Amino acid sequence: MGCDTGIIRGVSPLAGYLIDTSKSINERYKGITAAEILMLSERYRQWWSENKNGNWKTKGALTGTPYKWM
């Protein structure tokens, strides 16, 4: 699906994919586990709670972790 087609249909043409860069190349692109998703969800909640009234752009929720959005 092309970029224009996705936008017209209301579907994002880019889907974020979270990987763990501490894993081997073959393993990291398999995605993350349910336990990791829950842990990162809590990390995002805590990060937002601490940064929502400040300059939240200076430090991302994943800073200092091996996780990266692709």
Stockholm file with secondary structure:
# STOCKHOLM 1.0

chainA/1-70         MGCDTGIIRGVSPLAGYLIDTSKSINERYKGITAAEILMLSERYRQWWSENKNGNWKTKGALTGTPYKWM
#=GR chainA/1-70 SS CCHHHHHHTTCCSCCCCEEETTSCHHHHTTCCCHHHHHHHHHHHHHHHHHHTTSCTTSSCTTTTSSEEEC
#=GC SS_cons        CCHHHHHHTTCCSCCCCEEETTSCHHHHTTCCCHHHHHHHHHHHHHHHHHHTTSCTTSSCTTTTSSEEEC
//
